[in-house]
């Protein structure tokens, strides 16, 4: 419609450094301004001049020229398409100044890895902002705020949502565009009550997993059924399509119960279009910035498109939208489908082609020296007036407005919380309901972070009263999975453990009268143990195990073992059964090669001795054996007896392990109850909240250390500190206590002075005696001494004489100053405010 040649005047833009300096001032100013209400959008003139950067308040010459082009384009558009609504070209910003919509986009490269993908950007924008509805659902907004002010207020319209998301996507090199069009009522109002929650499990899972069915390894395996992988994949796709169609029909039936929307097709909405070709995007798709969800360009939630724009140009759709967006072609270079505001301006596609062309030119050896004729330059989109978009680490962590956000889905409610907001570490809670009115709760699923007990997920089934908990590695009992039943007398526990346990236990299931344990990687090849009790057994920490009593509680123990290749198959135990009530032990060996039946052996334990009768002797009749190989010799009675003795010891060891398992179950139950009563959080120093907490703790420790140092210094200066400890640090004293304290202090100080004098006297006498001994030795050996020995003797005598002189002088000074020190201490005690009132009387 309009071709404009570039003006001779140079573009006047602010430098990047000045923009960043102004950005700090803008953040500080906008943080105290509420701009969410429609009637409070425009600020006072004085406030605008003082707080906003110049680019927010004033249009540059290029911006003025661009708005003139936009006004001309709007007039021609309304003339050619009188039945269509006006375009959103120059809305008013937060300073009351008209700005072209493409210049409101500010491509921002990511600072954190969470924003490197479109999923991360869309999730952040959808969670960080709260929706501010348009003044009129069928009219374009009059105002479009910058992304910097939107991030501070955390309130935005759908157009401001899309502007922020598109700016982030452009900064990560996606070919992204803001789309102005029409959508269904639920999408415009952020009503997700008809959608399934993405965190909700559609498949109903059994609460207590069934006991693993032990495969009978001795039966002949059926022939393998040959199936086509392609047919299986097609069948899987068919089932998924049928399930999706059934779900869609159910939602349509529920939506039909609602009244029809009289404004269908007229409700204005803004979303983001991502074109293929950049960042390995294979096909075009839409992103709803309100939810962060991805949609196909043919999705029936989008009813029509008026225009799209990025930071380089603005395009008007001239295609037919009678079939919603399904038939729209997104080739923005096609002038028959899209009409640009800046005709001939550089597009994203052209920029990519130019980069590829430059690379090809560098690879060519021979370059044509002929200068190409320069094409007439056209008016390009000016630089964005918006300051650099800064997203802090705290913004990424808190994410939700006010630290929490509630989203209602079909028969579900999802609540998100910022880390450390909840005292129990709760960050996400999904509540599932039975009915559409959300009155009857069926399931509550909770996610946790930074818990000291390493709890990361909990699922509470309100129907059958089962609670399922998942843990991260590092839990006290190496627990990864814990499921139990509440509100019933019949306890049921199911536990799964990590591979760091010493006993290699990976799973334990406890139910009334039974306990099953699964092992992996044991050196004795044990992988399965099943215990049957003849009555209910107490699994509590307070229950004191009695070995004799618990032997009678255990009715049967079944153990299965993997094959040990180091032993012959007919000597390698595959299954061991302890029938404690019948006093029997049954052994089944592994299957030999080319055999269909394994060898077995059963023992009957002799009766133990009692007061009335002696112990029963072992006989061969107490053993029944089945040997698969008839040629193999039978074992002797002594060998069988030794085998029975070994099995009895194994039985005692198994009973001891079962008692330990029972005790551990009780400890786990008690530990989980205690941890839930007193939840402790771990504050990670890599988070803003954890760093603040660590700083507070460090300051507290420094303050306590300083106070302790001051107290110690005061105690050192306080001569009564040692005596007050003997009196239990009394604050007030009686006259008798004060006098006694005064006398004791003087007496101990006097004794200290005497001890010091004695010590100096001893030192003096010791040095004198050593000198006298050395002189006597010299008198005896002076005739036979060399010059070196005489010189050494003279040096020794001079040093000893000096030491004697110093000791003698110290003793004299001590005797002179001791009475003065004693008197000074007496006066100091009499002036002490704690003793003075009592000593002056």
C-alpha positions, 0 to 999 in steps of 0.5 A: 500500500505504501512505499517510503524511501529512507529519509536523508536524516540520520536515525537518532537513537539512544545508546545501549549504555544509556538505556541500561542506566535508565532501566534501573531508574524505571524499575525503581519507579514503576515498582511503586505504581499500580497500573492494572485498573483501566481508569488508572492507566495514564500517569500524572504528567509530573510523575511521567516526566520524573520517573520514565525514561525519555524513550517512553515519553517522547517519540523520535523523528523516525517514530513520528514518521512511522506513525504517519505511515501507520495512519496512512495505512489505516485510512487505506485499509478502512477504505478497502475493507470497510466491513473489518474492524480497525487495526491495532497499530499505535496504542498508548503506552503507560506514559500516555504516548502513542507507540507503534506495536512492533516497536513495543517488542524488545528481543531479549536474549535469555540470561538463565537456561530455563528460558532457552526454549519456547516451553520455558518462556511460555511457562514462565510468562503464563505463570508469572503474570495474572490476567487483566481482562480487556475493557471490552471483549470485542474491541481492541485495547487502547493501551499496550504497556511495555514488558518492563512495567508488566513484569513489575506489576505482574498484571497484563492483558492478553496483548501484553502477555503475547508481547512479553512472550514474543520478545523472549522468543525473538531473543532466543532466535525463534521466528515468532509473531504476535497475532491479533485475532479472535478466539473462543470464550474459554480461551479469552477468559482463561477458563480451563474448566473444560480441559483436562489437567496435564498433571492428572493421570487418566488411567486408574491405577490400583492402590496396592500393587498386586503380588508378583505372580511367580512364573512357573519356570518348569512348564514348557514355554508356548511358541513365540507369537510373531507380530508386526511392529508396524501393525502394533504401532497403527493399532496403538495410534488408533486406540489413542485417536479413539480415546481422544475422540471419546474425550472430545465428545465428552467435553462437547457434551458438557459444553453443550450444557452451557449456554451458547456464547452470543459473542462467538467469533467477535471476542478479541484475543492475542496469541503468538505464532511461531513459524518453522525454519528457526531453532529446528522447528518443523511446522508452524504452531500457536502458543496461547500466552495465558496458559503456555500451551502449544496448539496446531494452527488449525485448532478450532479454538482460534476463530480468525486472524486480523494481523501479525507483527514482529519487531521488523514489520506488521502484516495484515491478513487478507485471506478468508477466515470463514473456516477459522484458521485452518486454511490460512497460509503463513507465507508472509512474503506472499503479498496476495495473502499478507499486506505489510505496513512497511513494504520492502522492509527486511523480514526475518526470512530475508535476514536468514537468507542474507546470513546464508548468502554471506557464508556462501560468498566467503566460501567462494574462491572467485568473487565477481569484482563488478559492483552490484547496483545498489537497490533503493533503501526503504524505511526500516523499523526503528529500534524498540523504545522499550528498555532491556527486559530483565528477569531476575533469579527471584522472578524465576523462583517465585514465578507466581503472582504473590507466590501462589496461583490457582487454576481450575480444570475439568474436575480438578484444581491445581495450586502452585506455590513458590518455594519456601512459601509453605512451611511444609515445603509444598510447591504444587497441589492437584485436587481431583473431584468426582463431579463437575461442580467440584464438591466431592474430592477423590484424590489429592496429589502434592509435590514438595521441595527442599524437605529434610525428610526427602519427601518429593510427592504425596498422593492421598486417595480419599476413596480407599484411604490410601496414602502414597509417598515418593522420596528422593535418594538420601532418606534415612531408611533408603526409602523411595516409595511408601504406601499405607492405608489410614482410617482402618484397623487392618494395616497395609504397608508397601515400601520400595528402597534404593539399591544402597541398602546393605541387605539389598532389599528393594521392596517390602509389602506388609499386610495383615498376616503376611509380609513379602520382601524382594531382594536384588543382587545378594551374594547368597542369590536370595531374591524373594521371601514370603512370611505368613503369620498365624495371627495379627502381628504388631508392627510398631516401634514400641512393641518389644520383640520376644524371640520365643513368642515370635517363633510361634507367631511365624507359621511359614517362610518361603524363600526363592533363590537364583541359580548359582552356577558354581554349584551343580543344579541338584545341589543348588537350592531354588526354593526353601520353605520353613514350616515352623508350626509343623516343624518341617523344612522343605527344599526344592533344587534347581532344574537340571539340564534336560530335566522337567522335574526338580529334585526335592527333599523334606526334613522333619525336625526332632523334638527338643528336650524338655523337663519330662523327656530327652531330645528325640534322636534323628533317624532316616525316617525324618527325611523324604527325598526325591532324586530325579536321577535314579543312578545317583547314590542316596546320602548317608544319615550323617550327611543328612543330619549335618544338612538338617543342622545347617538348615536349622541354623539358617532357620534361626537366622531367617527368624532373626532377619524377620524380627529385624524387618518387623522392627524396621517397619515399626521404626519407619512408621514412627519416623514418618509420623514424627517427621510429619509432626515437625517438618524441617526444610533445607535452605539451598544456598543456590536459591534466593530464599536459601541465600537470604536464609544463609545470610541471616544465619551467618549474621546471627552466628556472628552476632552470637560470637561477638556477644560471647567474646564480649561476655568472656572479656567481661568475665576476665575483667571481673575478679569476682567471676570465679567466686560468683560461680561457686555461689550459683551466680547470685545477683544480690548478696547479703552482708555475710555473703559480701564479707565472705566473698571479700575475705575469700578473694583477698585470701586467694590473692594472698596465697597467689602472691606467696606461690609466686614468691616461692616459685621465684625463690625456687628458681633462684636457688636452682640456678645457684646450685647449678652454678656451684656444681659447675664451679666444683667440676671446674676445680677438679678438671681445670688442669686437663681442660682445653681452651675451648672447654675453658671458653665454654665454661666461662660462657656458662658461668656468665649466663648463670650469673645473669640468670641468678641476678635476674631471679634475685632482682625479681624476688626483691621487686615482688616482695616490694610490690606484693603489699601494694597489690594486696592493698590495691585489690582490697580497695578495688573490692571495697569500691565494687558496686556489688560489695560496697554497700555491705562492706561500708556498713 
